[in-house]
Amino acid sequence: MRRYRRFWPNRPIIVALVIGAYALTTTELAVTSPLMGTPPIAIEVRAEPIKAFDSHDPSRQRFGQLEFRGGLTLTSPYRGFGGLSAIRMAPDGAQFISLSDRGRWFKGRLIYEGTRPVGIADPVMAPILGPDGQPLASRGWHDTESIADDGGTLYVGIEGVNQIVRFDYGKDGLLARGQPIPVPPGIRTLPLNKGLEALVFVPRNQPMGGTLIAISERGLDEAGNLRAFLIGGPAPGNFAVKRIEQFDISDAALLPSGDLLILERSLSWPGGLLVQIRRIQIGDVRPGAVVDGPVLFEADLRFEIDNMEGLAVHQTPAGETVLTLISDDNFFPALQRTELLQFTLVGP
């Protein structure tokens, strides 16, 4: 297994530089990719287990309110693989749908030994299609960063144009054509490279049922908090997430209780890469509110993290709540990794 921190003592700085440089060139790289127009294709994905989240203390399993179940480092000879920015798990905890920030779907099935993920079966990639059946990327809508799932209907957030597109995935699978949906005017004013980063659909049998929650990566209001939106549902409007230090939002997901988990990331020259997860009481989410909540989990490059950008939640038949995280390697596999990590939520 590659351990880049062994070879580069200043890996936090290198990773920050790579991620920052990639953010500035994402548009050019996506538009010129020769793989954008290809149909769904079965690919090879190699999965190397991550057996310890803390390589200095492999016996340690508890990290804040999360318990490490296992993880995978994913590689592929397929040139379109990488840049994974969001993930959603099926209720069975095996089937998943993910996407890259170059406008491509990635789907497959996790293989387990007991509760530990050990591999990926049936991996497939395909271009995300627009309403005309052509790849979204061909119209410049390539910076796909987030997924929300409404029982087979998928919503995808596109950061570069701050647009949301709906797919009948349950009917058409990877060939589904995206239909743009109306978005609040405030979404259009988000920074193009720090715009829509997280989408969550509230199940219709819960309070706020039918609401699409959209959160910006670093679209700040006048108070310096992170702008967010409630689209549809019983009480549409705007709210904000209190910003903690220099953390930006990478993704979000709902717990079975209905509470909102927010995945956040910070990059700085002295601190390198930091990742944390906050829990927000869903009852606090309403128009005009500024929401905050406790940090359940935090990690830096002493642990097995990379540029974590995707977060999903599912519940096992035994009632355990499992968090799945996935990282975006920015298509720089020589310096970064595509990692899939799983944790069990424990504690209060």
C-alpha positions in Angstrom: 0.0 0.0 0.0 1.4 3.4 -0.9 2.1 5.6 2.1 3.0 9.0 0.6 3.8 10.6 4.0 6.7 8.2 4.3 8.3 9.6 1.1 7.3 13.3 1.5 7.6 14.6 5.0 5.8 17.8 3.9 2.9 15.9 2.3 0.3 18.2 4.0 1.8 21.1 2.1 2.1 19.2 -1.1 -1.5 17.9 -0.9 -2.7 21.5 -0.2 -0.8 22.8 -3.2 -2.1 20.0 -5.5 -5.7 20.5 -4.5 -5.4 24.3 -4.8 -3.8 24.1 -8.2 -6.4 21.6 -9.4 -9.3 23.9 -8.3 -8.0 26.5 -10.7 -7.6 24.2 -13.7 -10.7 22.0 -13.3 -12.6 23.6 -16.2 -9.8 23.1 -18.7 -9.1 19.5 -17.6 -12.8 18.4 -17.7 -13.6 19.9 -21.1 -10.6 18.3 -22.8 -11.0 14.8 -21.5 -11.2 12.3 -24.4 -13.3 9.9 -22.3 -16.4 12.1 -21.8 -18.5 10.8 -24.6 -18.0 7.1 -23.9 -21.0 4.9 -23.0 -21.2 2.9 -19.7 -18.2 0.7 -19.5 -17.1 -2.0 -17.1 -13.7 -1.1 -15.7 -11.1 -2.7 -13.5 -10.8 -1.4 -10.0 -8.1 -2.7 -7.6 -8.9 -2.4 -3.9 -6.2 -2.7 -1.3 -7.5 -2.9 2.3 -6.8 -0.3 4.9 -6.7 -2.3 8.0 -5.9 0.5 10.5 -7.0 4.1 10.5 -4.2 5.0 12.8 -1.1 3.4 11.4 0.9 4.3 14.5 -1.5 2.5 16.7 -3.3 -0.3 14.6 -5.1 -1.5 17.7 -7.0 1.8 18.0 -10.6 1.6 16.7 -12.4 4.6 18.3 -12.0 8.1 16.9 -14.4 10.6 18.5 -17.8 9.1 18.1 -16.9 6.9 15.2 -15.4 3.4 15.3 -13.3 2.3 12.3 -14.7 -0.7 10.4 -12.2 -0.8 7.5 -11.3 0.9 4.3 -9.9 0.5 0.8 -7.4 2.3 -1.4 -8.8 2.2 -4.9 -6.8 2.3 -8.1 -7.7 1.6 -11.8 -5.9 1.5 -15.1 -8.9 3.2 -16.6 -7.9 6.8 -17.3 -11.3 8.2 -16.4 -11.2 6.9 -12.9 -10.6 9.3 -10.0 -11.9 12.7 -8.8 -14.7 11.1 -6.8 -16.6 13.8 -5.0 -19.8 12.2 -3.7 -21.3 8.8 -2.8 -24.6 7.4 -1.9 -25.1 3.9 -0.5 -28.1 1.6 -1.1 -29.9 0.4 2.0 -28.2 -3.0 1.7 -24.8 -1.3 2.3 -23.3 -2.9 -0.8 -24.6 -1.1 -3.9 -23.3 2.4 -4.3 -23.4 5.3 -6.8 -20.7 7.9 -6.9 -19.6 10.6 -9.3 -16.5 12.4 -10.4 -16.0 16.1 -10.7 -15.5 15.6 -14.4 -19.1 14.7 -15.0 -18.9 10.9 -14.8 -20.9 8.3 -12.8 -19.1 5.5 -10.9 -21.1 2.6 -9.6 -20.4 -0.8 -8.1 -20.9 -3.1 -5.2 -18.9 -3.3 -2.0 -17.6 -6.8 -1.0 -17.3 -7.5 2.7 -15.6 -10.0 5.0 -17.8 -9.7 8.0 -18.2 -6.0 8.5 -14.9 -5.0 6.8 -15.0 -3.8 3.2 -12.4 -5.8 1.2 -13.2 -5.1 -2.5 -15.4 -3.7 -5.2 -17.4 -5.8 -7.6 -19.0 -4.9 -11.0 -17.4 -1.4 -11.2 -18.8 0.7 -14.1 -18.3 4.3 -15.3 -20.3 6.4 -17.6 -20.8 10.0 -18.6 -23.5 11.9 -16.8 -26.1 12.8 -19.5 -27.9 16.0 -20.0 -31.5 16.4 -21.2 -30.4 16.0 -24.9 -28.7 12.7 -24.2 -25.3 14.3 -24.6 -22.8 14.4 -21.7 -23.3 17.2 -19.3 -19.6 18.0 -19.6 -20.1 18.9 -23.3 -22.1 21.9 -22.3 -19.6 22.9 -19.6 -21.6 21.4 -16.8 -18.8 19.1 -15.6 -18.0 20.1 -12.0 -20.4 17.6 -10.6 -19.9 17.6 -6.8 -22.9 16.2 -4.9 -25.7 13.6 -5.0 -29.1 13.4 -3.2 -31.3 10.4 -3.4 -35.1 10.5 -3.4 -35.9 6.8 -3.7 -34.5 6.3 -7.1 -34.6 9.9 -8.2 -31.2 11.4 -8.0 -30.3 15.1 -7.8 -26.8 16.2 -8.8 -25.3 19.5 -7.8 -23.0 21.1 -10.3 -20.6 23.6 -8.7 -19.1 25.5 -11.7 -22.6 26.7 -12.9 -24.4 26.3 -9.5 -27.2 24.2 -11.1 -29.1 21.1 -9.9 -30.1 18.4 -12.3 -32.7 15.6 -11.6 -32.3 12.0 -12.9 -34.8 9.1 -13.1 -32.0 6.7 -12.0 -34.4 4.1 -10.8 -35.9 3.7 -14.3 -33.0 4.4 -16.6 -29.9 3.8 -14.5 -26.7 5.3 -15.9 -28.5 6.2 -19.1 -30.9 8.6 -17.3 -31.0 12.1 -18.7 -30.7 15.0 -16.3 -33.4 17.6 -16.2 -32.4 21.0 -14.6 -34.7 22.1 -11.8 -35.5 25.6 -10.7 -33.1 26.8 -7.9 -33.4 29.8 -5.6 -31.8 33.0 -6.9 -29.2 33.0 -4.2 -27.7 29.8 -5.5 -26.9 31.6 -8.8 -24.7 34.2 -6.8 -22.5 31.6 -5.1 -18.8 31.6 -6.0 -18.3 29.5 -9.1 -15.5 27.5 -7.5 -16.9 27.4 -3.9 -20.6 26.9 -4.8 -22.9 23.9 -4.5 -21.0 21.1 -2.7 -23.6 19.1 -0.7 -27.1 17.9 -1.4 -29.4 16.0 0.9 -33.0 14.9 0.2 -35.2 14.6 3.3 -37.4 11.5 3.1 -41.1 12.3 2.7 -42.1 10.4 5.9 -40.0 12.8 8.1 -40.4 16.3 9.3 -39.4 18.6 6.4 -40.1 15.7 4.1 -39.7 16.4 0.4 -37.1 19.1 1.1 -33.9 19.2 -0.9 -31.1 20.7 1.3 -28.3 22.4 -0.7 -25.2 23.7 1.0 -22.3 25.7 -0.4 -18.7 24.8 0.0 -17.6 28.4 0.9 -20.4 30.7 -0.2 -20.3 33.1 2.8 -23.1 35.4 4.1 -22.4 38.8 5.6 -21.6 37.2 9.0 -19.1 34.8 7.4 -21.2 31.8 7.7 -21.8 29.2 5.0 -24.9 29.8 2.9 -27.4 27.0 2.5 -30.9 26.5 0.9 -34.1 24.6 1.5 -35.7 23.8 -1.9 -39.3 22.6 -2.1 -40.8 20.8 0.9 -43.1 22.5 3.5 -40.8 25.5 4.3 -38.5 26.5 1.5 -36.0 29.3 2.2 -32.4 30.1 3.1 -30.4 29.3 6.2 -26.7 29.2 7.1 -24.2 26.8 8.7 -21.9 28.4 11.3 -18.4 28.3 9.9 -15.7 26.8 12.1 -12.3 28.4 11.6 -11.3 27.8 8.0 -13.3 24.7 7.3 -15.3 24.4 4.1 -18.1 21.9 3.5 -17.4 18.8 1.4 -20.7 16.8 1.7 -23.6 16.0 3.9 -25.9 13.1 4.7 -28.9 12.3 6.9 -28.8 10.0 9.9 -31.7 7.5 10.4 -32.9 9.9 13.2 -33.2 12.7 10.6 -30.2 14.7 12.0 -27.8 16.2 9.4 -24.2 15.2 9.3 -21.8 17.6 7.6 -18.4 16.6 6.3 -15.9 19.5 6.4 -12.3 20.0 5.2 -9.7 22.6 5.9 -6.4 23.2 4.0 -3.7 25.5 5.3 0.1 25.8 5.0 0.9 25.2 8.7 -1.8 22.7 9.4 -2.1 20.8 6.1 -5.3 18.8 5.6 -7.9 18.5 8.3 -11.2 16.7 8.1 -14.1 16.7 10.5 -17.8 15.7 10.8 -20.4 17.8 12.6 -23.9 16.7 13.6 -26.8 19.2 13.2 -30.2 18.7 14.8 -32.6 18.6 12.0 -35.1 20.6 14.0 -32.7 23.5 14.0 -32.7 23.6 10.1 -35.3 26.2 9.1 -35.5 29.4 7.0 -33.4 32.2 8.6 -31.6 29.9 11.0 -27.8 29.7 11.6 -27.2 26.1 12.6 -24.3 24.5 14.5 -23.6 21.3 16.3 -21.0 19.2 17.9 -18.0 17.7 16.1 -18.2 13.9 16.1 -15.0 13.1 14.4 -11.8 14.9 13.4 -8.6 13.7 11.7 -5.4 15.0 10.0 -2.7 13.4 7.9 -1.4 11.4 10.8 -4.4 9.2 10.0 -5.5 7.4 6.8 -7.3 10.3 5.2 -6.9 12.1 1.9 -9.1 14.8 0.3 -12.3 13.4 1.7 -15.2 14.8 -0.3 -18.1 12.2 -0.1 -20.2 11.1 2.8 -23.0 8.5 2.9 -25.0 6.8 5.7 -26.8 3.5 5.8 -28.1 1.2 8.6 -27.3 -2.5 8.9 -29.9 -5.1 9.7 -28.4 -5.2 13.2 -29.3 -1.5 13.6 -25.7 -0.1 13.3 -25.4 3.3 11.6 -22.5 3.1 9.1 -20.8 6.1 7.6 -19.0 5.7 4.3 -16.4 8.4 3.2 -14.7 8.7 -0.2 -11.9 10.9 -1.3 -11.1 12.9 -4.4 -7.6 12.3 -5.7 -7.9 15.3 -8.0 -6.6 12.9 -10.8 -3.1 13.1 -9.3 -2.6 9.5 -8.2 1.1 10.0 -7.8 0.5 12.3 -4.8 -3.0 11.5 -3.7 -5.2 8.5 -3.1 -8.8 7.4 -3.8 -9.9 6.1 -0.4 -13.1 4.6 0.8 -13.5 4.5 4.6 -16.2 3.1 6.8 -17.0 3.8 10.4 -19.8 2.9 12.8 -21.5 5.7 14.7 -21.1 5.1 18.4 -21.6 7.1 21.6 -24.5 9.4 22.4 
